[in-house]
Amino acid sequence: MVELLSATLAFTVLGLALWMLVDSDDDNGGGGLMEPTLVPIPVRNTRR
């Protein structure tokens, strides 16, 4: 019984660690939420 509980705990911890690594929210290819890309907006210097 102790072996079953410890094996279940080990698999749960490994699965949780893998899930946290895969589900990151940075934009380095890890998936999850991506940060927005800044797009330059042209600005006129002279008035019309």
mmCIF file as gemmi writes it, N, C-alpha and C atoms, coordinates in Angstrom:
data_model
loop_
_atom_site.group_PDB
_atom_site.id
_atom_site.type_symbol
_atom_site.label_atom_id
_atom_site.label_alt_id
_atom_site.label_comp_id
_atom_site.label_asym_id
_atom_site.label_entity_id
_atom_site.label_seq_id
_atom_site.pdbx_PDB_ins_code
_atom_site.Cartn_x
_atom_site.Cartn_y
_atom_site.Cartn_z
_atom_site.occupancy
_atom_site.B_iso_or_equiv
_atom_site.pdbx_formal_charge
_atom_site.auth_seq_id
_atom_site.auth_asym_id
_atom_site.pdbx_PDB_model_num
ATOM 1 N N . MET Axp A 1 ? 0.828 -1.202 0 1 0 ? 1 A 1
ATOM 2 C CA . MET Axp A 1 ? 0 0 0 1 0 ? 1 A 1
ATOM 3 C C . MET Axp A 1 ? 0.866 1.258 0 1 0 ? 1 A 1
ATOM 4 N N . VAL Axp A 2 ? 1.949 1.233 0.773 1 0 ? 2 A 1
ATOM 5 C CA . VAL Axp A 2 ? 2.843 2.394 0.829 1 0 ? 2 A 1
ATOM 6 C C . VAL Axp A 2 ? 3.514 2.608 -0.524 1 0 ? 2 A 1
ATOM 7 N N . GLU Axp A 3 ? 3.871 1.514 -1.206 1 0 ? 3 A 1
ATOM 8 C CA . GLU Axp A 3 ? 4.498 1.635 -2.513 1 0 ? 3 A 1
ATOM 9 C C . GLU Axp A 3 ? 3.542 2.27 -3.523 1 0 ? 3 A 1
ATOM 10 N N . LEU Axp A 4 ? 2.293 1.882 -3.453 1 0 ? 4 A 1
ATOM 11 C CA . LEU Axp A 4 ? 1.297 2.437 -4.371 1 0 ? 4 A 1
ATOM 12 C C . LEU Axp A 4 ? 1.106 3.925 -4.122 1 0 ? 4 A 1
ATOM 13 N N . LEU Axp A 5 ? 1.026 4.329 -2.874 1 0 ? 5 A 1
ATOM 14 C CA . LEU Axp A 5 ? 0.857 5.749 -2.554 1 0 ? 5 A 1
ATOM 15 C C . LEU Axp A 5 ? 2.087 6.563 -2.959 1 0 ? 5 A 1
ATOM 16 N N . SER Axp A 6 ? 3.274 6.036 -2.702 1 0 ? 6 A 1
ATOM 17 C CA . SER Axp A 6 ? 4.481 6.78 -3.067 1 0 ? 6 A 1
ATOM 18 C C . SER Axp A 6 ? 4.647 6.861 -4.583 1 0 ? 6 A 1
ATOM 19 N N . ALA Axp A 7 ? 4.298 5.8 -5.306 1 0 ? 7 A 1
ATOM 20 C CA . ALA Axp A 7 ? 4.371 5.839 -6.767 1 0 ? 7 A 1
ATOM 21 C C . ALA Axp A 7 ? 3.359 6.839 -7.325 1 0 ? 7 A 1
ATOM 22 N N . THR Axp A 8 ? 2.148 6.859 -6.764 1 0 ? 8 A 1
ATOM 23 C CA . THR Axp A 8 ? 1.138 7.817 -7.197 1 0 ? 8 A 1
ATOM 24 C C . THR Axp A 8 ? 1.584 9.244 -6.921 1 0 ? 8 A 1
ATOM 25 N N . LEU Axp A 9 ? 2.157 9.482 -5.777 1 0 ? 9 A 1
ATOM 26 C CA . LEU Axp A 9 ? 2.663 10.809 -5.435 1 0 ? 9 A 1
ATOM 27 C C . LEU Axp A 9 ? 3.793 11.213 -6.377 1 0 ? 9 A 1
ATOM 28 N N . ALA Axp A 10 ? 4.703 10.307 -6.67 1 0 ? 10 A 1
ATOM 29 C CA . ALA Axp A 10 ? 5.82 10.612 -7.565 1 0 ? 10 A 1
ATOM 30 C C . ALA Axp A 10 ? 5.313 10.956 -8.965 1 0 ? 10 A 1
ATOM 31 N N . PHE Axp A 11 ? 4.366 10.162 -9.499 1 0 ? 11 A 1
ATOM 32 C CA . PHE Axp A 11 ? 3.827 10.452 -10.82 1 0 ? 11 A 1
ATOM 33 C C . PHE Axp A 11 ? 3.049 11.762 -10.834 1 0 ? 11 A 1
ATOM 34 N N . THR Axp A 12 ? 2.36 12.063 -9.763 1 0 ? 12 A 1
ATOM 35 C CA . THR Axp A 12 ? 1.622 13.319 -9.681 1 0 ? 12 A 1
ATOM 36 C C . THR Axp A 12 ? 2.569 14.512 -9.675 1 0 ? 12 A 1
ATOM 37 N N . VAL Axp A 13 ? 3.64 14.422 -8.905 1 0 ? 13 A 1
ATOM 38 C CA . VAL Axp A 13 ? 4.612 15.518 -8.841 1 0 ? 13 A 1
ATOM 39 C C . VAL Axp A 13 ? 5.301 15.695 -10.189 1 0 ? 13 A 1
ATOM 40 N N . LEU Axp A 14 ? 5.697 14.608 -10.834 1 0 ? 14 A 1
ATOM 41 C CA . LEU Axp A 14 ? 6.331 14.707 -12.146 1 0 ? 14 A 1
ATOM 42 C C . LEU Axp A 14 ? 5.374 15.266 -13.197 1 0 ? 14 A 1
ATOM 43 N N . GLY Axp A 15 ? 4.14 14.826 -13.162 1 0 ? 15 A 1
ATOM 44 C CA . GLY Axp A 15 ? 3.155 15.345 -14.102 1 0 ? 15 A 1
ATOM 45 C C . GLY Axp A 15 ? 2.878 16.821 -13.892 1 0 ? 15 A 1
ATOM 46 N N . LEU Axp A 16 ? 2.787 17.239 -12.642 1 0 ? 16 A 1
ATOM 47 C CA . LEU Axp A 16 ? 2.562 18.65 -12.336 1 0 ? 16 A 1
ATOM 48 C C . LEU Axp A 16 ? 3.751 19.5 -12.781 1 0 ? 16 A 1
ATOM 49 N N . ALA Axp A 17 ? 4.959 19.019 -12.545 1 0 ? 17 A 1
ATOM 50 C CA . ALA Axp A 17 ? 6.156 19.756 -12.972 1 0 ? 17 A 1
ATOM 51 C C . ALA Axp A 17 ? 6.199 19.879 -14.497 1 0 ? 17 A 1
ATOM 52 N N . LEU Axp A 18 ? 5.891 18.809 -15.202 1 0 ? 18 A 1
ATOM 53 C CA . LEU Axp A 18 ? 5.874 18.858 -16.661 1 0 ? 18 A 1
ATOM 54 C C . LEU Axp A 18 ? 4.792 19.804 -17.172 1 0 ? 18 A 1
ATOM 55 N N . TRP Axp A 19 ? 3.629 19.775 -16.547 1 0 ? 19 A 1
ATOM 56 C CA . TRP Axp A 19 ? 2.536 20.657 -16.948 1 0 ? 19 A 1
ATOM 57 C C . TRP Axp A 19 ? 2.912 22.126 -16.732 1 0 ? 19 A 1
ATOM 58 N N . MET Axp A 20 ? 3.586 22.432 -15.63 1 0 ? 20 A 1
ATOM 59 C CA . MET Axp A 20 ? 3.991 23.81 -15.36 1 0 ? 20 A 1
ATOM 60 C C . MET Axp A 20 ? 5.059 24.27 -16.351 1 0 ? 20 A 1
ATOM 61 N N . LEU Axp A 21 ? 5.937 23.368 -16.765 1 0 ? 21 A 1
ATOM 62 C CA . LEU Axp A 21 ? 6.96 23.748 -17.742 1 0 ? 21 A 1
ATOM 63 C C . LEU Axp A 21 ? 6.362 23.989 -19.121 1 0 ? 21 A 1
ATOM 64 N N . VAL Axp A 22 ? 5.393 23.188 -19.512 1 0 ? 22 A 1
ATOM 65 C CA . VAL Axp A 22 ? 4.801 23.313 -20.842 1 0 ? 22 A 1
ATOM 66 C C . VAL Axp A 22 ? 3.873 24.514 -20.909 1 0 ? 22 A 1
ATOM 67 N N . ASP Axp A 23 ? 3.198 24.847 -19.835 1 0 ? 23 A 1
ATOM 68 C CA . ASP Axp A 23 ? 2.182 25.886 -19.828 1 0 ? 23 A 1
ATOM 69 C C . ASP Axp A 23 ? 2.736 27.22 -19.343 1 0 ? 23 A 1
ATOM 70 N N . SER Axp A 24 ? 3.903 27.624 -19.854 1 0 ? 24 A 1
ATOM 71 C CA . SER Axp A 24 ? 4.463 28.901 -19.431 1 0 ? 24 A 1
ATOM 72 C C . SER Axp A 24 ? 3.818 30.04 -20.206 1 0 ? 24 A 1
ATOM 73 N N . ASP Axp A 25 ? 3.865 31.258 -19.671 1 0 ? 25 A 1
ATOM 74 C CA . ASP Axp A 25 ? 3.23 32.392 -20.323 1 0 ? 25 A 1
ATOM 75 C C . ASP Axp A 25 ? 4.238 33.381 -20.895 1 0 ? 25 A 1
ATOM 76 N N . ASP Axp A 26 ? 5.429 32.924 -21.219 1 0 ? 26 A 1
ATOM 77 C CA . ASP Axp A 26 ? 6.372 33.801 -21.894 1 0 ? 26 A 1
ATOM 78 C C . ASP Axp A 26 ? 6.372 33.482 -23.381 1 0 ? 26 A 1
ATOM 79 N N . ASP Axp A 27 ? 7.104 34.289 -24.167 1 0 ? 27 A 1
ATOM 80 C CA . ASP Axp A 27 ? 7.044 34.097 -25.608 1 0 ? 27 A 1
ATOM 81 C C . ASP Axp A 27 ? 8.312 33.433 -26.153 1 0 ? 27 A 1
ATOM 82 N N . ASN Axp A 28 ? 8.832 32.459 -25.449 1 0 ? 28 A 1
ATOM 83 C CA . ASN Axp A 28 ? 10.009 31.744 -25.931 1 0 ? 28 A 1
ATOM 84 C C . ASN Axp A 28 ? 9.649 30.386 -26.522 1 0 ? 28 A 1
ATOM 85 N N . GLY Axp A 29 ? 8.437 30.229 -26.987 1 0 ? 29 A 1
ATOM 86 C CA . GLY Axp A 29 ? 8.022 28.987 -27.622 1 0 ? 29 A 1
ATOM 87 C C . GLY Axp A 29 ? 7.47 27.96 -26.647 1 0 ? 29 A 1
ATOM 88 N N . GLY Axp A 30 ? 7.204 28.33 -25.41 1 0 ? 30 A 1
ATOM 89 C CA . GLY Axp A 30 ? 6.707 27.38 -24.445 1 0 ? 30 A 1
ATOM 90 C C . GLY Axp A 30 ? 5.203 27.209 -24.459 1 0 ? 30 A 1
ATOM 91 N N . GLY Axp A 31 ? 4.498 27.971 -25.296 1 0 ? 31 A 1
ATOM 92 C CA . GLY Axp A 31 ? 3.049 27.887 -25.33 1 0 ? 31 A 1
ATOM 93 C C . GLY Axp A 31 ? 2.428 28.786 -24.287 1 0 ? 31 A 1
ATOM 94 N N . GLY Axp A 32 ? 1.165 28.702 -24.11 1 0 ? 32 A 1
ATOM 95 C CA . GLY Axp A 32 ? 0.473 29.538 -23.134 1 0 ? 32 A 1
ATOM 96 C C . GLY Axp A 32 ? 0.199 30.923 -23.688 1 0 ? 32 A 1
ATOM 97 N N . LEU Axp A 33 ? 0.011 31.888 -22.825 1 0 ? 33 A 1
ATOM 98 C CA . LEU Axp A 33 ? -0.276 33.25 -23.245 1 0 ? 33 A 1
ATOM 99 C C . LEU Axp A 33 ? 0.972 33.909 -23.823 1 0 ? 33 A 1
ATOM 100 N N . MET Axp A 34 ? 0.795 34.652 -24.878 1 0 ? 34 A 1
ATOM 101 C CA . MET Axp A 34 ? 1.909 35.358 -25.499 1 0 ? 34 A 1
ATOM 102 C C . MET Axp A 34 ? 1.799 36.847 -25.194 1 0 ? 34 A 1
ATOM 103 N N . GLU Axp A 35 ? 2.941 37.502 -25.064 1 0 ? 35 A 1
ATOM 104 C CA . GLU Axp A 35 ? 2.932 38.941 -24.866 1 0 ? 35 A 1
ATOM 105 C C . GLU Axp A 35 ? 2.699 39.621 -26.22 1 0 ? 35 A 1
ATOM 106 N N . PRO Axp A 36 ? 1.996 40.758 -26.227 1 0 ? 36 A 1
ATOM 107 C CA . PRO Axp A 36 ? 1.708 41.42 -27.503 1 0 ? 36 A 1
ATOM 108 C C . PRO Axp A 36 ? 2.976 41.978 -28.158 1 0 ? 36 A 1
ATOM 109 N N . THR Axp A 37 ? 2.961 42.029 -29.479 1 0 ? 37 A 1
ATOM 110 C CA . THR Axp A 37 ? 4.071 42.597 -30.239 1 0 ? 37 A 1
ATOM 111 C C . THR Axp A 37 ? 3.783 44.071 -30.475 1 0 ? 37 A 1
ATOM 112 N N . LEU Axp A 38 ? 4.776 44.914 -30.239 1 0 ? 38 A 1
ATOM 113 C CA . LEU Axp A 38 ? 4.606 46.348 -30.466 1 0 ? 38 A 1
ATOM 114 C C . LEU Axp A 38 ? 4.79 46.643 -31.945 1 0 ? 38 A 1
ATOM 115 N N . VAL Axp A 39 ? 3.838 47.384 -32.524 1 0 ? 39 A 1
ATOM 116 C CA . VAL Axp A 39 ? 3.881 47.739 -33.936 1 0 ? 39 A 1
ATOM 117 C C . VAL Axp A 39 ? 4.09 49.242 -34.035 1 0 ? 39 A 1
ATOM 118 N N . PRO Axp A 40 ? 5.096 49.692 -34.809 1 0 ? 40 A 1
ATOM 119 C CA . PRO Axp A 40 ? 5.325 51.138 -34.912 1 0 ? 40 A 1
ATOM 120 C C . PRO Axp A 40 ? 4.19 51.835 -35.667 1 0 ? 40 A 1
ATOM 121 N N . ILE Axp A 41 ? 3.827 53.021 -35.188 1 0 ? 41 A 1
ATOM 122 C CA . ILE Axp A 41 ? 2.777 53.815 -35.819 1 0 ? 41 A 1
ATOM 123 C C . ILE Axp A 41 ? 3.44 55.045 -36.434 1 0 ? 41 A 1
ATOM 124 N N . PRO Axp A 42 ? 3.246 55.256 -37.742 1 0 ? 42 A 1
ATOM 125 C CA . PRO Axp A 42 ? 3.872 56.428 -38.37 1 0 ? 42 A 1
ATOM 126 C C . PRO Axp A 42 ? 3.254 57.731 -37.843 1 0 ? 42 A 1
ATOM 127 N N . VAL Axp A 43 ? 4.103 58.717 -37.606 1 0 ? 43 A 1
ATOM 128 C CA . VAL Axp A 43 ? 3.661 60.014 -37.072 1 0 ? 43 A 1
ATOM 129 C C . VAL Axp A 43 ? 4.124 61.106 -38.023 1 0 ? 43 A 1
ATOM 130 N N . ARG Axp A 44 ? 3.224 62.028 -38.359 1 0 ? 44 A 1
ATOM 131 C CA . ARG Axp A 44 ? 3.579 63.153 -39.229 1 0 ? 44 A 1
ATOM 132 C C . ARG Axp A 44 ? 4.217 64.257 -38.4 1 0 ? 44 A 1
ATOM 133 N N . ASN Axp A 45 ? 5.273 64.833 -38.923 1 0 ? 45 A 1
ATOM 134 C CA . ASN Axp A 45 ? 5.94 65.943 -38.234 1 0 ? 45 A 1
ATOM 135 C C . ASN Axp A 45 ? 5.414 67.298 -38.693 1 0 ? 45 A 1
ATOM 136 N N . THR Axp A 46 ? 4.813 67.368 -39.874 1 0 ? 46 A 1
ATOM 137 C CA . THR Axp A 46 ? 4.286 68.635 -40.378 1 0 ? 46 A 1
ATOM 138 C C . THR Axp A 46 ? 2.783 68.63 -40.319 1 0 ? 46 A 1
ATOM 139 N N . ARG Axp A 47 ? 2.203 69.807 -40.03 1 0 ? 47 A 1
ATOM 140 C CA . ARG Axp A 47 ? 0.747 69.91 -39.986 1 0 ? 47 A 1
ATOM 141 C C . ARG Axp A 47 ? 0.204 70.213 -41.357 1 0 ? 47 A 1
ATOM 142 N N . ARG Axp A 48 ? -0.988 69.791 -41.65 1 0 ? 48 A 1
ATOM 143 C CA . ARG Axp A 48 ? -1.629 70.054 -42.94 1 0 ? 48 A 1
ATOM 144 C C . ARG Axp A 48 ? -2.688 71.101 -42.819 1 0 ? 48 A 1
